[in-house]
Amino acid sequence: MSDAADATDADSDVRAAFEDGPALVSYVAAGDPSAEDTKAYVEALVDGGSDVIELGLPFSEPVAEGTTIQNAIKRALDAGMTPDAYLDLVRDLEVDVPVVCMTYYNLIYQYGSESGPDEFVAAAADAGVSGFVVPDLPVNESGPLYEACREHGLDLVFIVAPTTTEERLEQMLDRTTGFVYVQGRLGTTGARDEVSEDTPDALERLQDADVPKAVGFGISSGEQAREVVESGADGVIVGSAYVDIIADGVAEDLPTSEVADRLEALAAELKAGVRKALPEPERK
């Protein structure tokens, strides 16, 4: 990793979340099904043991997402979620873990009075966002966002897929701070019953990377979380399993508090799973 990336990462709240053992990174879409619901759900996920919140800023063409999260994004957009409403939501969150914005580059680039990432990155930093995951931004086109993140002290997280070439991987690691998002399987997001056979190979490619490695795409249980960490991950990323609970709550017209309790319970199960991968004296 370059000296520039090291300098940014040294003060990273996101990277610090991995220092006490394997981290649980939890995703929900902001505004699904409302901003007030999201606030309650994020707080429940943190109460359940989440170390980082990956809060999705909905975009109308979420190309990296499976049906579950696409439907969540539609519900959020239908409820009126916008970039400014997203920033207001982040300001209102009462949590003590870093919030990473997962979104698509068009929303970042088009925000504000002039095209480019600077205005949104500055606004996000002011609101309390700690970093970005931007799945549709190629690393060779990421210079302006990387520089804006450096200027405002935010992390930029890249997604490493099984098909990422060695050349692109080297470029990603040179600009990645906070953690590297390891795509555990080919395809789009969505809960799965088993950990992909690609996961150990994906982690093997990153064994010398000087940044925490968190695996996403398909994890939905504590046992899967344990297996992923035992394969060499520094953390797990879970999204669709939570969004399924939220979708069920919408379909069944459940109270926000009941949905929040279910989310907290799943987060606690997942956190227990990652801790089980540690030697017994190190478990908390």
C-alpha positions, 0 to 999 in steps of 0.5 A: 500500500502506498504511503498516501493510503497509509496516512489516511488509514492510520486515523481510520475509524473504520479500520479501528473497528477491526482491531478487537477481533473479527468485525461484523459489518451490517448493511441496510438500505436507508429509508426502507421502509422509512427513515425513522424505521431505518434509524431504529433498525441501525440502532438494533444492529449495533445493539446486536454487535455490529461493528460497522454499519454499511448504510445504503444510499438508494440509487435507481439502477443498483447493478450489483444488487440481487432481488432482495436489496433491489426491492429494498431500494425501491421501497426506500425510493418510493418512500422519498429517500434522497441524498439530502434525506440520507445525510439527515438520517446519518446525522440523527443516528445515535450509534458509536460505530462508523457508518460507511455509505454504500452507493453508486457513483452517479449520485456522488458525482451529480450532487451539489452545484458542480459535477464531481465528488467533492461536494457530496464527500464534504457533506457526508463527512460533515454528517458523520459518514466514515467512508464509501463503498462504490461498486460501479466505480472502476479503480482506474477512474477513482482518482477524484473520489479517492482524493476527495476522501483523503481531503476529508478524512474518509475511507474508500473501500473497494470490492475485490471479486473472484474475477479481479485481475492482479493488476487491478487488485494491486491498484485497489489495494493502493487506494483501499483504506478501512478494509477491503470488501472481498466478494465471496462469490460471483454474481449479485448480492443475496443470502445463501445457504452455504459459504462459497467454495471461492471464499478461501481462494479469494482470501488467499490472494489477499493474505499479504494485504496490509488492510483488514479483509471482510467477506460479503455476498451470501452470509446469513447465519452465525455458522457461515460467519464462523466458517468465513473467519476461519478461512482467514477473513478479518470480518464478515459483511451481511446485508440481504439476510437483514433486508429479508427480515425488513421485507417480511416486516413490511409484508406482515405489517409488523411494528418497527420494534418487532422487526428491530428485535429480529434484526438485533437477534440475527446480528447477535447470532452473527457476532457470536459466530465470528467470535467462535472462530477465535481461540477460546481465551480470545472470545468476548 
